[in-house]
Amino acid sequence: MTCELITVNKDTYDCLQQELVTLRQAVDSLSQAQLSTPVRYNYEQMGLFLEYTPAAIAIFDRQMHYLLASRRWREDYGLGDQEIIGRSHYEILPHLPQHWREIHQRCLKGAFEQCQEDKFFRTDGTIEWVKWEIHPWYQDTNQIGGIIMFTEVITTRKRAEIALAESERRLRDIATNLPGAIFQFTNRNDIWTVDYISDFIWELAGITASEMMQNLDTFIALIHPEDFNNYVNSVIEAIQNSTPWHYKGRLVKSNGEIRWWQGDSTPTKNEQGEIIFCGVLLDITARQQAEEALKKLNEELETKIEERTVALYQSEARLQRLADNVPGMMYEFRLSTNGEMSFPYVSSGCRELLELEPEQIQQDGLIIFNSVHSHDISDINSTFFHSAQTLDNYESEWRIKTSSIHQKWVKAIARPERQTDNSVLWYGCLFDISERKQAEAQLQEKEEFLRSIYEGVAQIIFVIDIVENGDFSFAGWNSSGEKLTGISQAEIIGKKPEYLYGEVEGAAVRQRYQTCIESGTSMSYEEFLTINNEPNWWLTTLNPLTDSCGNTYRIVGTSINITERKKAEAALRESQNFVQRIAQSSPNILYIFDLEKQCNVYANKEITNLLGYSQQEILEMGENLISIITHPEDKPKILEHFQKFINAQDGEILEIEYRVRQANGQWCWLYSRDTVFNRSPDGQVKQILGVSTNITELKNSKIILQQQTKNLENALRDLKQTQIKLIHSEKMSCLGNMVAGIAHEINNPVNFIHGNIAPANEYVTDLLSLVELYQEYLPEPPEEIQDKIADIELDFLKLDLVKLLNSMNLGTERIREIVLSLRNFSRLDEAEIKLANIHEGIDSTLMILHNRLKAKPNFLEIAVIKNYCDLPLIECYPGQLNQVFMNILSNAIDALEDVSLVNRKREIHIITEKSNNDRLAIRIRDNGSGISPEIMPKLFEPFFTTKDVGKGTGLGLSISYQIIVEKHHGNLCCHSTLGEGTEFVMEIPMTQPAASK
């Protein structure tokens, strides 16, 4: 039946039942041919009866043609108003399943078929539940005339039954997992019976649920004697007052154990007036014990409350420190009922994690979400609102962006609690999981890497499973196994070793697997096996895998085809005699050294000839050979040489020179060239092959040559120092003579001019006075004199002539000061240690450099700021110190002429101060571009300069260093910061040592 059904309304179901019963009785009578002939064939009357019956009924003849059908039948089967009387049922419903046709045929033969519940599939895919009956009906001749079919849709009732069964199952699960015994007690005629009690009663009272349901007294007998009356009174009070029953008391179990229990229920009455108690019996032993302990503890705490208050403050401070030092950020997050979000508390860990201050987050709760990666917002919101609705613990991971780090991964864990105002408060922490995320990514990359190795490695990698009976079966192998054996992985899975290797070789392989399991460690071995009728040598390694209990459940193995190597070994053995003869005839030591055993496994006879030890003595030394015969200074070098072979490639040659002690006690130099000779199965270098040559004579010659080279270098260095001193001495001598000569030549004419200016000034004053007297007594001179007065501008001439003489006087004074500064700077008369005024030497140098300090196009004037302290006369070489001042001040001016300092304030600070009581410090600092750290170590080296060619010799600072350090026993150092400037500090003693004097 594939057509649609119409569901019978549940509200009408009960009221129509009686009519359906009557209808069935009438049909039964009809089918048994018990009705009179007029009634039996009164189809019109029967049709009217069926038309308005609330059930789906249809009557068919023997050919399954419709005779009558109720309106409900048409509705249920979606037939509408079409004419169906006289038509075949199979024509009306052409897709009727075959089993229905078989049922119809059985009923046409006299069978009675019915079903209380049957699934019916509608055309739209929904399922309906149907109850149906099929009866045969009989003619007057007692022959079967056809069948009568009844159908009722019972989907609503069936769904209710399913829901009830599901509800019962759910209640049973709740009762099973509830930490208490659910019960229903009923008082029937003053007799208490147990209708239901869950299995938890066993844990509570030590009796089974069936025992208690059979006899409630089994439970009553366990009530503590001291509690019995209270228990009875509580039940009576609840019944009489119709109030909820709540009781707490003790039970004495059969083993003597006392358990505290609590009963809760609300008594009700049913229609029969029976009193029913439905509730739960809880085991509150732990809670009661905790309450008693808590009561005792409270009593103790009351006596210590004052001192504990202080401890509490200390604890709060300690917790605050812990919160500040816990990695990550601890917080309280509140979601108000109006959707407002805030952070009542945030630990200081937010500074490092989020680069935000706690106050920022507390003032604006949304600021923390501004840094969340846009792709993670939806996941955070869904997890957050789920936690708010269900009060499940909140746990989420997301990415954030900070101002200093491109991206971080963080994880939040929090426990929510609903507050009295219905807001939700989360207590949680937020911590950085970037390293873990990186580790996970690396782990995934490693897994992919290992997979690529598994599939891409040239050797066979196979897996053996150990089944329950201890047998072995293949779990698979890699693509190299398929390629080398010609057997696919699908074919080998689940097969025994004998399937692949045959009975004889398979038994030997099985024994090796068993040995691997028993030893519990990796094992490697060589084996000769025949696979697909092809014999080969294999180097196999087995690695057992164990579970958490230490049981081996799987073996992972690798096999390398070493057939070619075996053939090569055979060929090698054939050529060993030939190689041995060559080795024994070599004039050098040929040896094979085992790095694992730390001893020679082979050496030709030249070792005995060169070192003087016998083969037996060398063998007795064993692994101590290196430590016995090697020079102590060369042992670390040899160990380092051996370490290089960890990463050495095959064919790579490593060289070393070292000393060994001969049998006669003398030291012999050896030059060795070593290469990889043999490797262990895991690829590590096991043995090295080497050739050692005696280079003792060559080494001795080299040592002599090195000593001669060193002597030449020392002589060259002394020569350079002497050259520098000669250059400096000659330069200073020439410079001093030149300066002194210039000062002398200028001094004489300047003194002549300066000495005549005063008389000239007096003469001019007298002449001007005379002119004024002429003008006073001869106010009207001749016309020729008046023209001359106007021509020479006499009034202007009188004023300007005085100014001219004053300017000449100032000029000559300036020239005399310059001459004095030149004489001061040259100090030709002060070549030895003398008492000198340091400040005069600095001022004289500044006077000479005055022209370079003036303002220039695009450059402001260089301001010289002097901060002199009160210094006594200092014992020094004045001329040489002036040269140092000249070099350092000239370099400072050069630094301030940098293009990058255009239109920028330029300053030179000169500071003198006492350092301790017997030393003087002179600081010269500029605000130029500074000196890079790479150049600083080379500043005082001879001939080193950063200036362009022709602008510097590279001797200025080197000479200055010698003058300060060597001549004056002081110190000269430089401090510089790029972009800020450079400072030179000269420190000399105020009194020179007696030896210098």
Phi, psi and omega in degrees: 000110187249358180278171184279151175250154175253126185291135175285128179297133182295328182292331181267351187298311185296319184287342181264355183300318183297318179296322179295321179297315179300318180297315179300319180298318179296318180295319179301319180296320179296319183292334179269006177058040180263353179276157178291162183299319180296320181289320186299326185250011177279077184296329181296314178294319179294323179297318178295322180296317181288329184301321186253009176286145183279008181248159177273110183229139175220142179243130183237155172272189184292338178268012179063034172269142181293130172257315178214153176207137180282161177300320179299325177299315181297319181293316183295325184260010175062035183273344177063222182258011182294152182280120182242345182297127180091350180264156182286140176300326181284338173285319180292318180242080187292337183263023181295129182300156184296326185292334175290321177298322179293321178298317179301317182293323178294319180292326177293343177264005175110001181281156176246117183243141175204160178211129181282329180217125179214137179282140178229124183261119177286166180292336179275005177095348179285160183248133172242150176257132187232140170252128184220157175219144176229122180242147167278151172241153191244150175270181180298333182274012184062020173269144179293122181268342180164204181227156175241131183243134175242138173221142175226135176274119184242030184298317182298315179295320182294318179297322178297320179296318179296317179296322179294317179297319179295321178296319178297318179297318180297319179294324178295320178297319179296316180296323181293321185264354179287135179283055180184171182256118176278138185218162168220113177254140179231133176261104179250110180057046178066019176240121180276129177234156179256108179283325181201143172211133182282167188291347180296345180300333179295315179292327183282310188245350180080017175236153182278163179295322181294321179298318182288324179292331177284325184209110179296336182296337177298331177275317182301324182294342182271352180292135182303136183305323182289342184256354190299311183298319178298321179298311181298316181297324180294322179292315181298316181299318180295322181289313184293321184263358182053043179249158178301142180266123177224122184217145178226127182199196184240149173240142177250107182288165185298334179273008179090352181289138179256126180239137174274137181224159180224132179246137179223133179195164174237112183291139177226166177238140176267186183296334180276000180083010180281141180271127183240129174252115174243124182188209184218144175250117184255145173271110184246024182301310181297319180294321180294316178297320179294322179295318178296317178296321180294321179298316179296320181295321178298321179297320179290323182293329181298326180282344184244014188298324184292311181290330178289335177297316177298317179297326179295316178300318178296320179296319179298318178296319179295318179296323178296319177295319178298315180299323180288336184255352176292134178300131181098194185236125173266144186206162166241129182237128184244134172245110181282166181294336178272010178088000180287135181245138181207163178243098178297328181218139175217129179284168183289352178298346179294336181296313181283321186283311186251352184059040176231151176278148178304323182295325179298316181290322180291328179283324181227100184293338183275350184296332182289335182274350180292335182268000182286139178299138186299329181286345184260354185299315184297318179297319180297315182296315182296316179294322182294311182289330175296317178296322180294324182281319186262348186060026171284154178301140182267131178211125183203155177232141178203175181253146176229158176240130178245175183288334184254336181242137183299314183204143174231151168259131178232159178228135179245134175229130183208151177247122182272149173221134178275131183270171182297333179269016179070004171283162181246131181241123178259134172252117186204186178218151179236125183222161185279123178241023182300318181296320179295319179296320177296320178296320178296317178297319178295322178297319179295318177298320179295321179296317178294324178296314179296323178296319179295325176294316182301318183274335187258346183291146185284340181270163181281129172243120184233157181235130180245123174269142176259110184281176189299324182277009179086000180282171182242141176215144180289132174261355177137170171212169186280179183296332177294325176297320178295320184290317185282332183256341184077011181246127183288159179295322180298325181287328186274339184298130178084357183273155179275163178302326182296333180296323183271320189254353185089170186295313186289304181292326178298322178295320178294319178297317179302319180296323178293321177299318181294322178297320178299317180295316183293322180285329180073011181229166178292148178216145179234145181199163175255142182215151179250113186231153178247116178239125183054044176064020179239109181281139180209157171268137182230139170259111187248138175237129180248134178234114180281141175249131182245153177271187183296339179270359180088008180269136179282122182244351183200151176236128175252125185232159175231144179226130178243131178287112183247024181300314180296323179295320179298319177295321180294323178296322178295318178293326179294319179297326179292329183266359183298319181299319179295316180294324181298320180295320179294318182295319183291336181268358181285143178280355179253164178279121173255131185210158172238120184249129179270115182290329180286316181273348180057046178205160176285132174259348175203144171204140179283176187289347181296337179296325178286325180292319185281314185268337179088003177268147175280164178299324180294318179297320179295319179295322180294326177295325174055230183287352177269005184303312184297313183291336184278312189261349183276142177299135182306325182289339184262352182299313177301324180294322179291318178299319177296323178298318178293324180296331181296337182284352177298321182250012183288145177266155176298133181091345179285136183250127178248137185245152179201147174240135182202168182249141175231152180269127178281170182297334179276001177094353180276155180266136182237133177273131178239141173247116186245141173238114187244151176215165181291130180249321184209146178238152175284169181303332180274007175092356180284145179293124182257316183226149177237148178254131184221159175233126181244133180241140179284114181240029184299312181296317179297321182293318179297319178296321180294322179295318179297318180295319179298320179296319178295319178298319180296319178297319179295321179296319178297318180295320179296320180295318178297323180296318179298316180298318179296319179298317180298315181297319180295316179299315181295316181298314180297318180297314181294323180294313179296316182296317180296315180298318181294314181296316180297319179296316180298316181297320181293315182295322180285326188298318185296305179295327180294318179297322179298314181294312184298323180290333182270349183293319182297311177299321180298321179296319178296316181299317181297320181297318179296317181297318180293323177296319179297317179299320181294323177295320177300317182292329182286317186266342176235073184291340181242079180286172177300159184300323181297322179290321180296321178297320181293321179298318179292323182294318183270359180053067188301318181299317178293321183298321181296320180288315187286332182295322179295316179297323181297316180294321177297320179296320178297322178297316179296321181298315180293325176298319180295319179295322179294322178295320178297318179298319179296321178295320178296318179294321178299316185291321184290322177047043181298336181267009183230051181285339179258175179294127179217166172282126183221157177266110183300320183297323178297320179297319179293316181295322178297319179297316179296324179297317179294322182272011187300323183296327181283345182273348185288162178292148179228168178304128180070001179234129175286163177297141177280117180274126177259115182253113183257132177231084184268140171264171182282106183246144172281178174292140187248139173283120184195179170262096189301315182298319181290322178296321178299324177296322178295315179300318181298315183295314185288318179294323178297317179296322179296318178295319177301318181295327181278353176267013177296142182299329183291349182260018182299133179058029178242146181299130182242132185220146170234123179257129177241119184234131172241141182203158177274132177249114191064210182256344188236012182229154181240134178245133178239121182245126176240114186234136175242165178250040180283203185277351177086175183241135181290150181299334181290332184273334187310313183295343185259003188303318188262013177281142179297139175068009176270127180212150176254001182278163178293162181299132180093349182258351181197150181259346183080014182253345187302304182288327178296316179293318179300320180297318179295320181297314183288313188279310187275316184283318186252005177054042180243202181227144175227119182223165183229137175235129183215145175230125181302131179086350183242327178138184185224145178228128172256133181241120177251129180231120182226154176287148179288335179233127182281149179301157183298326182297323180292324180293000000 
